Amino acid sequence: MKKFLIIQTAFIGDVVLATALVEKLHLHFPDASIDFLLRKGNEVLLKEHPHINRVLIWDKKNGKYSDLYRIWKEVRRSGYDHVVNVQRFAATGLITAFSGANETIGFDKNPLSSFFTRSVKHIISTEQNPLHETERNQMLIAHLTDARPAKPRLYPTAADLQKVVEYKTAPYVCIAPASVWFTKQFPKEKWISLLDKLNESLKIYVIGAPSDSPLAEEIWRACASKHRIINLCGRLSLLQSAALQKDALRNLVNDSGPMHFASAVNAPVTAIYCSTVPSFGYGPLSDDSAIVQTRVALSCKPCGLHGHTACPEGHFKCALTIEDKQILATIRQSANPPIR
């Protein structure tokens, strides 16, 4: 039986996208044992994952380097046949290069790539030559499988599904209004304007982390029809949020983690891009996906891969010039949704 280890210790969305590798390896090696190494806090995403044998957790906040040493020893003891490193940083490069695995695979931009048995060129996605992150990651295992990437997938547990049953008694949309980066976040006043244009028969669930709850409350207070808006920020786990998104009429999200959650349960999604662009390679992958961004030609967009804490130009036109009707049009693409 083959033993694989996938390494992705970055953020939540990165872990979700890396699950496409799990799906692909399981398809080609159904009897293989697949382990996944991630950063502490993200392990809840892979709870009871049917294709993952074990989740290894690196605590990057408490004793980062001592815990790195612990993880490295655990990897060495495990006797992997293949270690697949999605990241381009030295710490995970050390784990990979000195894992003792028969094959160590990673991108050439990793500082330790010269010590890997297989180094793959890391290709940057551009508008002229777009390449999704799942396509780029697939290059790491193409020699073991094929060139076609699988889609990422999350598996909410039975308990997760049961937790959100009470919210599915009427047609609803989910919104995830927050982002770590200000310039990736559709502005509060724009959310308010948009939500007040949705038909009264639609329930509106606001999802996000506990830290997103104040923003959700501000939106709720300013909307005309407060009775149908329910703030679930911090009240659902990541997998429970994904379970709720799965049956939504539409999921309205920023270029952020909830977009990838929707993709991973194949939920209908509209991704609103402010300062970033889909050609960076992180767009939605659901069968029913739509992308909305400003129609105004802006020389400053995109202003960076990850966004900024404030608009570098001071005007934030990439967000403020997005029109409600652009987003509403994507909801009309769903099965006869009621819109005011």
Contacts in CASP RR format, 6 or more apart in sequence:
PFRMAT RR
TARGET T0000
AUTHOR 0000-0000-0000
METHOD contacts of the structure
MODEL  1
MKKFLIIQTAFIGDVVLATALVEKLHLHFPDASIDFLLRKGNEVLLKEHP
HINRVLIWDKKNGKYSDLYRIWKEVRRSGYDHVVNVQRFAATGLITAFSG
ANETIGFDKNPLSSFFTRSVKHIISTEQNPLHETERNQMLIAHLTDARPA
KPRLYPTAADLQKVVEYKTAPYVCIAPASVWFTKQFPKEKWISLLDKLNE
SLKIYVIGAPSDSPLAEEIWRACASKHRIINLCGRLSLLQSAALQKDALR
NLVNDSGPMHFASAVNAPVTAIYCSTVPSFGYGPLSDDSAIVQTRVALSC
KPCGLHGHTACPEGHFKCALTIEDKQILATIRQSANPPIR
1 31 0 8 1.000
1 32 0 8 1.000
1 33 0 8 1.000
2 29 0 8 1.000
2 31 0 8 1.000
2 32 0 8 1.000
2 33 0 8 1.000
2 81 0 8 1.000
2 82 0 8 1.000
3 32 0 8 1.000
3 33 0 8 1.000
3 35 0 8 1.000
3 78 0 8 1.000
3 79 0 8 1.000
3 80 0 8 1.000
3 81 0 8 1.000
3 82 0 8 1.000
4 25 0 8 1.000
4 29 0 8 1.000
4 32 0 8 1.000
4 33 0 8 1.000
4 34 0 8 1.000
4 35 0 8 1.000
4 80 0 8 1.000
4 81 0 8 1.000
4 82 0 8 1.000
4 83 0 8 1.000
4 84 0 8 1.000
5 34 0 8 1.000
5 35 0 8 1.000
5 36 0 8 1.000
5 37 0 8 1.000
5 56 0 8 1.000
5 75 0 8 1.000
5 78 0 8 1.000
5 80 0 8 1.000
5 82 0 8 1.000
5 83 0 8 1.000
5 84 0 8 1.000
5 99 0 8 1.000
5 101 0 8 1.000
6 18 0 8 1.000
6 21 0 8 1.000
6 22 0 8 1.000
6 25 0 8 1.000
6 34 0 8 1.000
6 35 0 8 1.000
6 36 0 8 1.000
6 37 0 8 1.000
6 84 0 8 1.000
6 86 0 8 1.000
7 37 0 8 1.000
7 83 0 8 1.000
7 84 0 8 1.000
7 85 0 8 1.000
7 86 0 8 1.000
7 87 0 8 1.000
7 92 0 8 1.000
7 95 0 8 1.000
7 96 0 8 1.000
8 14 0 8 1.000
8 15 0 8 1.000
8 18 0 8 1.000
8 36 0 8 1.000
8 37 0 8 1.000
8 38 0 8 1.000
8 86 0 8 1.000
8 87 0 8 1.000
9 37 0 8 1.000
9 38 0 8 1.000
9 39 0 8 1.000
9 58 0 8 1.000
9 60 0 8 1.000
9 87 0 8 1.000
9 91 0 8 1.000
9 92 0 8 1.000
10 39 0 8 1.000
10 87 0 8 1.000
11 42 0 8 1.000
12 42 0 8 1.000
12 45 0 8 1.000
12 238 0 8 1.000
12 257 0 8 1.000
12 260 0 8 1.000
13 257 0 8 1.000
13 260 0 8 1.000
14 86 0 8 1.000
14 133 0 8 1.000
15 38 0 8 1.000
15 42 0 8 1.000
15 45 0 8 1.000
15 46 0 8 1.000
16 45 0 8 1.000
16 152 0 8 1.000
16 154 0 8 1.000
16 257 0 8 1.000
16 260 0 8 1.000
16 261 0 8 1.000
16 263 0 8 1.000
16 264 0 8 1.000
17 133 0 8 1.000
17 134 0 8 1.000
17 137 0 8 1.000
17 152 0 8 1.000
17 260 0 8 1.000
17 282 0 8 1.000
18 36 0 8 1.000
18 86 0 8 1.000
18 137 0 8 1.000
18 152 0 8 1.000
19 46 0 8 1.000
19 49 0 8 1.000
19 152 0 8 1.000
19 153 0 8 1.000
19 154 0 8 1.000
19 264 0 8 1.000
20 134 0 8 1.000
20 137 0 8 1.000
20 138 0 8 1.000
20 149 0 8 1.000
20 150 0 8 1.000
20 151 0 8 1.000
20 152 0 8 1.000
20 153 0 8 1.000
21 84 0 8 1.000
21 86 0 8 1.000
21 137 0 8 1.000
21 138 0 8 1.000
21 140 0 8 1.000
21 141 0 8 1.000
21 150 0 8 1.000
22 34 0 8 1.000
22 36 0 8 1.000
22 49 0 8 1.000
22 51 0 8 1.000
22 52 0 8 1.000
22 153 0 8 1.000
23 51 0 8 1.000
23 150 0 8 1.000
23 151 0 8 1.000
23 152 0 8 1.000
23 153 0 8 1.000
24 138 0 8 1.000
24 141 0 8 1.000
24 145 0 8 1.000
24 149 0 8 1.000
24 150 0 8 1.000
25 32 0 8 1.000
25 34 0 8 1.000
25 141 0 8 1.000
25 144 0 8 1.000
25 145 0 8 1.000
26 32 0 8 1.000
26 34 0 8 1.000
26 51 0 8 1.000
27 145 0 8 1.000
27 150 0 8 1.000
28 144 0 8 1.000
28 145 0 8 1.000
28 146 0 8 1.000
29 144 0 8 1.000
33 53 0 8 1.000
34 51 0 8 1.000
34 52 0 8 1.000
34 53 0 8 1.000
35 52 0 8 1.000
35 53 0 8 1.000
35 54 0 8 1.000
35 55 0 8 1.000
35 56 0 8 1.000
35 78 0 8 1.000
35 80 0 8 1.000
36 46 0 8 1.000
36 49 0 8 1.000
36 52 0 8 1.000
36 54 0 8 1.000
36 55 0 8 1.000
36 56 0 8 1.000
37 55 0 8 1.000
37 56 0 8 1.000
37 57 0 8 1.000
37 58 0 8 1.000
37 71 0 8 1.000
37 75 0 8 1.000
37 92 0 8 1.000
37 95 0 8 1.000
38 45 0 8 1.000
38 46 0 8 1.000
38 55 0 8 1.000
38 56 0 8 1.000
38 57 0 8 1.000
38 58 0 8 1.000
39 57 0 8 1.000
39 58 0 8 1.000
39 59 0 8 1.000
39 60 0 8 1.000
40 57 0 8 1.000
40 58 0 8 1.000
40 59 0 8 1.000
40 60 0 8 1.000
40 61 0 8 1.000
41 57 0 8 1.000
43 55 0 8 1.000
43 57 0 8 1.000
44 237 0 8 1.000
44 238 0 8 1.000
44 239 0 8 1.000
45 154 0 8 1.000
45 238 0 8 1.000
45 239 0 8 1.000
46 52 0 8 1.000
46 55 0 8 1.000
47 157 0 8 1.000
47 239 0 8 1.000
48 155 0 8 1.000
48 157 0 8 1.000
49 55 0 8 1.000
49 155 0 8 1.000
50 155 0 8 1.000
56 71 0 8 1.000
56 74 0 8 1.000
56 75 0 8 1.000
58 67 0 8 1.000
58 68 0 8 1.000
58 71 0 8 1.000
59 67 0 8 1.000
60 67 0 8 1.000
68 91 0 8 1.000
68 94 0 8 1.000
68 95 0 8 1.000
71 95 0 8 1.000
72 94 0 8 1.000
72 95 0 8 1.000
72 98 0 8 1.000
72 99 0 8 1.000
75 83 0 8 1.000
75 95 0 8 1.000
75 99 0 8 1.000
76 98 0 8 1.000
76 99 0 8 1.000
76 100 0 8 1.000
79 100 0 8 1.000
79 101 0 8 1.000
80 99 0 8 1.000
80 100 0 8 1.000
80 101 0 8 1.000
80 102 0 8 1.000
81 101 0 8 1.000
81 102 0 8 1.000
81 103 0 8 1.000
82 101 0 8 1.000
82 102 0 8 1.000
82 103 0 8 1.000
82 104 0 8 1.000
82 105 0 8 1.000
82 144 0 8 1.000
83 95 0 8 1.000
83 96 0 8 1.000
83 99 0 8 1.000
83 100 0 8 1.000
83 101 0 8 1.000
83 103 0 8 1.000
83 104 0 8 1.000
83 105 0 8 1.000
84 105 0 8 1.000
84 106 0 8 1.000
84 140 0 8 1.000
84 141 0 8 1.000
85 92 0 8 1.000
85 93 0 8 1.000
85 95 0 8 1.000
85 96 0 8 1.000
85 104 0 8 1.000
85 105 0 8 1.000
85 106 0 8 1.000
85 107 0 8 1.000
85 110 0 8 1.000
85 116 0 8 1.000
85 140 0 8 1.000
86 106 0 8 1.000
86 107 0 8 1.000
86 137 0 8 1.000
86 140 0 8 1.000
87 93 0 8 1.000
87 107 0 8 1.000
87 110 0 8 1.000
88 107 0 8 1.000
88 109 0 8 1.000
88 110 0 8 1.000
88 122 0 8 1.000
89 110 0 8 1.000
89 111 0 8 1.000
90 110 0 8 1.000
90 111 0 8 1.000
90 112 0 8 1.000
92 110 0 8 1.000
93 110 0 8 1.000
93 111 0 8 1.000
93 112 0 8 1.000
93 113 0 8 1.000
93 115 0 8 1.000
93 116 0 8 1.000
94 112 0 8 1.000
96 104 0 8 1.000
96 105 0 8 1.000
96 106 0 8 1.000
96 110 0 8 1.000
96 112 0 8 1.000
96 116 0 8 1.000
97 104 0 8 1.000
97 112 0 8 1.000
97 115 0 8 1.000
97 116 0 8 1.000
98 115 0 8 1.000
102 117 0 8 1.000
103 117 0 8 1.000
103 118 0 8 1.000
104 115 0 8 1.000
104 116 0 8 1.000
104 117 0 8 1.000
104 118 0 8 1.000
105 116 0 8 1.000
105 117 0 8 1.000
105 118 0 8 1.000
105 119 0 8 1.000
105 120 0 8 1.000
105 140 0 8 1.000
105 141 0 8 1.000
106 113 0 8 1.000
106 116 0 8 1.000
106 118 0 8 1.000
106 119 0 8 1.000
106 120 0 8 1.000
106 140 0 8 1.000
107 113 0 8 1.000
107 119 0 8 1.000
107 120 0 8 1.000
107 121 0 8 1.000
107 122 0 8 1.000
107 140 0 8 1.000
108 119 0 8 1.000
108 120 0 8 1.000
108 121 0 8 1.000
108 122 0 8 1.000
109 122 0 8 1.000
110 116 0 8 1.000
110 119 0 8 1.000
113 119 0 8 1.000
118 143 0 8 1.000
120 139 0 8 1.000
120 140 0 8 1.000
121 139 0 8 1.000
122 136 0 8 1.000
123 131 0 8 1.000
123 136 0 8 1.000
123 139 0 8 1.000
124 131 0 8 1.000
125 131 0 8 1.000
125 132 0 8 1.000
125 133 0 8 1.000
125 136 0 8 1.000
125 279 0 8 1.000
125 280 0 8 1.000
125 281 0 8 1.000
126 279 0 8 1.000
127 277 0 8 1.000
127 279 0 8 1.000
130 278 0 8 1.000
130 279 0 8 1.000
130 281 0 8 1.000
131 281 0 8 1.000
132 149 0 8 1.000
132 281 0 8 1.000
132 282 0 8 1.000
132 283 0 8 1.000
132 285 0 8 1.000
133 281 0 8 1.000
133 282 0 8 1.000
134 149 0 8 1.000
134 150 0 8 1.000
134 151 0 8 1.000
134 152 0 8 1.000
134 285 0 8 1.000
135 149 0 8 1.000
136 281 0 8 1.000
137 149 0 8 1.000
138 145 0 8 1.000
138 147 0 8 1.000
138 148 0 8 1.000
138 149 0 8 1.000
138 150 0 8 1.000
139 147 0 8 1.000
151 263 0 8 1.000
151 264 0 8 1.000
151 266 0 8 1.000
151 285 0 8 1.000
152 260 0 8 1.000
152 263 0 8 1.000
152 264 0 8 1.000
152 285 0 8 1.000
153 264 0 8 1.000
153 265 0 8 1.000
154 239 0 8 1.000
154 242 0 8 1.000
154 261 0 8 1.000
154 264 0 8 1.000
154 265 0 8 1.000
155 239 0 8 1.000
156 239 0 8 1.000
156 240 0 8 1.000
156 242 0 8 1.000
156 243 0 8 1.000
156 246 0 8 1.000
156 265 0 8 1.000
157 239 0 8 1.000
160 237 0 8 1.000
160 239 0 8 1.000
160 240 0 8 1.000
160 242 0 8 1.000
160 243 0 8 1.000
161 243 0 8 1.000
163 236 0 8 1.000
163 240 0 8 1.000
163 243 0 8 1.000
164 236 0 8 1.000
164 240 0 8 1.000
164 243 0 8 1.000
164 244 0 8 1.000
167 203 0 8 1.000
167 205 0 8 1.000
167 230 0 8 1.000
167 232 0 8 1.000
167 244 0 8 1.000
168 244 0 8 1.000
168 247 0 8 1.000
170 201 0 8 1.000
170 202 0 8 1.000
170 203 0 8 1.000
171 201 0 8 1.000
171 202 0 8 1.000
171 203 0 8 1.000
171 249 0 8 1.000
171 337 0 8 1.000
171 338 0 8 1.000
172 202 0 8 1.000
172 203 0 8 1.000
172 204 0 8 1.000
172 205 0 8 1.000
172 248 0 8 1.000
172 249 0 8 1.000
173 198 0 8 1.000
173 202 0 8 1.000
173 203 0 8 1.000
173 204 0 8 1.000
173 205 0 8 1.000
173 248 0 8 1.000
173 249 0 8 1.000
173 250 0 8 1.000
173 251 0 8 1.000
173 252 0 8 1.000
173 331 0 8 1.000
174 204 0 8 1.000
174 205 0 8 1.000
174 206 0 8 1.000
174 207 0 8 1.000
174 241 0 8 1.000
174 244 0 8 1.000
174 245 0 8 1.000
174 248 0 8 1.000
174 250 0 8 1.000
174 251 0 8 1.000
174 252 0 8 1.000
174 258 0 8 1.000
175 191 0 8 1.000
175 195 0 8 1.000
175 204 0 8 1.000
175 205 0 8 1.000
175 206 0 8 1.000
175 207 0 8 1.000
175 251 0 8 1.000
175 252 0 8 1.000
175 253 0 8 1.000
176 206 0 8 1.000
176 207 0 8 1.000
176 208 0 8 1.000
176 212 0 8 1.000
176 251 0 8 1.000
176 252 0 8 1.000
176 253 0 8 1.000
176 254 0 8 1.000
176 256 0 8 1.000
176 257 0 8 1.000
176 258 0 8 1.000
176 259 0 8 1.000
177 185 0 8 1.000
177 186 0 8 1.000
177 188 0 8 1.000
177 191 0 8 1.000
177 206 0 8 1.000
177 212 0 8 1.000
177 215 0 8 1.000
177 216 0 8 1.000
177 219 0 8 1.000
177 254 0 8 1.000
178 185 0 8 1.000
178 208 0 8 1.000
178 209 0 8 1.000
178 211 0 8 1.000
178 212 0 8 1.000
178 215 0 8 1.000
178 216 0 8 1.000
178 233 0 8 1.000
178 254 0 8 1.000
178 256 0 8 1.000
179 185 0 8 1.000
179 254 0 8 1.000
179 255 0 8 1.000
179 256 0 8 1.000
180 256 0 8 1.000
181 275 0 8 1.000
181 306 0 8 1.000
181 307 0 8 1.000
181 308 0 8 1.000
181 309 0 8 1.000
182 307 0 8 1.000
182 308 0 8 1.000
182 309 0 8 1.000
182 310 0 8 1.000
182 311 0 8 1.000
183 274 0 8 1.000
183 275 0 8 1.000
183 276 0 8 1.000
183 303 0 8 1.000
183 307 0 8 1.000
183 308 0 8 1.000
183 309 0 8 1.000
183 310 0 8 1.000
183 311 0 8 1.000
183 316 0 8 1.000
183 318 0 8 1.000
183 319 0 8 1.000
184 254 0 8 1.000
184 255 0 8 1.000
184 256 0 8 1.000
184 274 0 8 1.000
184 275 0 8 1.000
184 276 0 8 1.000
184 306 0 8 1.000
184 307 0 8 1.000
185 254 0 8 1.000
185 274 0 8 1.000
185 319 0 8 1.000
186 254 0 8 1.000
186 272 0 8 1.000
186 274 0 8 1.000
186 319 0 8 1.000
186 322 0 8 1.000
187 316 0 8 1.000
187 319 0 8 1.000
187 320 0 8 1.000
188 215 0 8 1.000
188 218 0 8 1.000
188 219 0 8 1.000
188 222 0 8 1.000
189 222 0 8 1.000
190 319 0 8 1.000
190 320 0 8 1.000
190 322 0 8 1.000
190 324 0 8 1.000
191 219 0 8 1.000
192 219 0 8 1.000
192 222 0 8 1.000
192 223 0 8 1.000
193 324 0 8 1.000
194 252 0 8 1.000
194 324 0 8 1.000
194 327 0 8 1.000
194 328 0 8 1.000
195 204 0 8 1.000
195 219 0 8 1.000
195 223 0 8 1.000
195 225 0 8 1.000
195 229 0 8 1.000
196 223 0 8 1.000
196 224 0 8 1.000
196 225 0 8 1.000
197 324 0 8 1.000
197 328 0 8 1.000
197 339 0 8 1.000
197 340 0 8 1.000
198 204 0 8 1.000
198 331 0 8 1.000
198 339 0 8 1.000
198 340 0 8 1.000
199 337 0 8 1.000
199 338 0 8 1.000
199 339 0 8 1.000
199 340 0 8 1.000
200 225 0 8 1.000
200 228 0 8 1.000
200 340 0 8 1.000
201 338 0 8 1.000
202 228 0 8 1.000
202 249 0 8 1.000
202 337 0 8 1.000
202 338 0 8 1.000
203 228 0 8 1.000
203 230 0 8 1.000
204 228 0 8 1.000
204 229 0 8 1.000
204 230 0 8 1.000
205 230 0 8 1.000
205 232 0 8 1.000
205 244 0 8 1.000
205 248 0 8 1.000
206 212 0 8 1.000
206 216 0 8 1.000
206 219 0 8 1.000
206 220 0 8 1.000
206 229 0 8 1.000
206 230 0 8 1.000
206 231 0 8 1.000
206 232 0 8 1.000
206 233 0 8 1.000
207 232 0 8 1.000
207 233 0 8 1.000
207 236 0 8 1.000
207 241 0 8 1.000
207 244 0 8 1.000
207 245 0 8 1.000
207 258 0 8 1.000
208 216 0 8 1.000
208 232 0 8 1.000
208 233 0 8 1.000
208 234 0 8 1.000
208 236 0 8 1.000
208 241 0 8 1.000
208 258 0 8 1.000
209 233 0 8 1.000
209 234 0 8 1.000
210 233 0 8 1.000
210 234 0 8 1.000
212 233 0 8 1.000
212 234 0 8 1.000
213 231 0 8 1.000
213 233 0 8 1.000
213 234 0 8 1.000
215 233 0 8 1.000
216 231 0 8 1.000
216 233 0 8 1.000
217 231 0 8 1.000
219 229 0 8 1.000
220 226 0 8 1.000
220 229 0 8 1.000
220 231 0 8 1.000
223 229 0 8 1.000
232 241 0 8 1.000
232 244 0 8 1.000
236 244 0 8 1.000
238 261 0 8 1.000
241 258 0 8 1.000
241 261 0 8 1.000
242 261 0 8 1.000
242 262 0 8 1.000
242 264 0 8 1.000
242 265 0 8 1.000
242 267 0 8 1.000
243 265 0 8 1.000
245 251 0 8 1.000
245 258 0 8 1.000
245 261 0 8 1.000
245 262 0 8 1.000
245 265 0 8 1.000
245 267 0 8 1.000
245 269 0 8 1.000
246 265 0 8 1.000
246 266 0 8 1.000
246 267 0 8 1.000
247 267 0 8 1.000
248 267 0 8 1.000
248 268 0 8 1.000
249 268 0 8 1.000
249 331 0 8 1.000
249 334 0 8 1.000
249 335 0 8 1.000
249 337 0 8 1.000
250 268 0 8 1.000
250 269 0 8 1.000
250 270 0 8 1.000
250 330 0 8 1.000
250 331 0 8 1.000
250 334 0 8 1.000
250 337 0 8 1.000
251 258 0 8 1.000
251 262 0 8 1.000
251 267 0 8 1.000
251 268 0 8 1.000
251 269 0 8 1.000
251 270 0 8 1.000
252 269 0 8 1.000
252 270 0 8 1.000
252 272 0 8 1.000
252 327 0 8 1.000
253 259 0 8 1.000
253 262 0 8 1.000
253 269 0 8 1.000
253 270 0 8 1.000
253 271 0 8 1.000
253 272 0 8 1.000
254 271 0 8 1.000
254 272 0 8 1.000
254 274 0 8 1.000
255 271 0 8 1.000
255 272 0 8 1.000
255 273 0 8 1.000
255 274 0 8 1.000
255 276 0 8 1.000
255 282 0 8 1.000
255 283 0 8 1.000
259 269 0 8 1.000
259 271 0 8 1.000
259 283 0 8 1.000
259 284 0 8 1.000
260 282 0 8 1.000
260 284 0 8 1.000
261 267 0 8 1.000
262 268 0 8 1.000
262 269 0 8 1.000
262 284 0 8 1.000
262 286 0 8 1.000
263 269 0 8 1.000
263 283 0 8 1.000
263 284 0 8 1.000
263 285 0 8 1.000
263 286 0 8 1.000
263 289 0 8 1.000
266 286 0 8 1.000
266 287 0 8 1.000
267 286 0 8 1.000
268 286 0 8 1.000
268 288 0 8 1.000
268 289 0 8 1.000
268 334 0 8 1.000
269 284 0 8 1.000
269 286 0 8 1.000
269 288 0 8 1.000
269 289 0 8 1.000
269 290 0 8 1.000
270 289 0 8 1.000
270 290 0 8 1.000
270 291 0 8 1.000
270 292 0 8 1.000
270 327 0 8 1.000
270 330 0 8 1.000
270 331 0 8 1.000
271 278 0 8 1.000
271 283 0 8 1.000
271 284 0 8 1.000
271 289 0 8 1.000
271 290 0 8 1.000
271 291 0 8 1.000
271 292 0 8 1.000
272 292 0 8 1.000
272 293 0 8 1.000
272 322 0 8 1.000
272 327 0 8 1.000
273 291 0 8 1.000
273 292 0 8 1.000
273 293 0 8 1.000
274 293 0 8 1.000
274 316 0 8 1.000
274 318 0 8 1.000
274 319 0 8 1.000
274 322 0 8 1.000
275 301 0 8 1.000
275 302 0 8 1.000
275 303 0 8 1.000
275 304 0 8 1.000
275 307 0 8 1.000
275 308 0 8 1.000
275 311 0 8 1.000
275 318 0 8 1.000
275 319 0 8 1.000
276 282 0 8 1.000
276 302 0 8 1.000
276 304 0 8 1.000
276 305 0 8 1.000
276 306 0 8 1.000
276 307 0 8 1.000
277 293 0 8 1.000
277 301 0 8 1.000
277 302 0 8 1.000
278 291 0 8 1.000
278 293 0 8 1.000
280 302 0 8 1.000
280 305 0 8 1.000
283 289 0 8 1.000
283 291 0 8 1.000
284 290 0 8 1.000
284 291 0 8 1.000
288 333 0 8 1.000
288 334 0 8 1.000
290 330 0 8 1.000
290 333 0 8 1.000
292 322 0 8 1.000
292 326 0 8 1.000
292 327 0 8 1.000
292 330 0 8 1.000
293 301 0 8 1.000
293 318 0 8 1.000
293 322 0 8 1.000
294 301 0 8 1.000
294 317 0 8 1.000
294 318 0 8 1.000
294 319 0 8 1.000
294 321 0 8 1.000
294 322 0 8 1.000
295 321 0 8 1.000
295 323 0 8 1.000
295 326 0 8 1.000
296 317 0 8 1.000
296 321 0 8 1.000
298 317 0 8 1.000
298 318 0 8 1.000
300 312 0 8 1.000
300 313 0 8 1.000
300 318 0 8 1.000
301 318 0 8 1.000
303 311 0 8 1.000
303 312 0 8 1.000
303 313 0 8 1.000
303 318 0 8 1.000
311 318 0 8 1.000
328 339 0 8 1.000
331 337 0 8 1.000
331 339 0 8 1.000
332 339 0 8 1.000
END
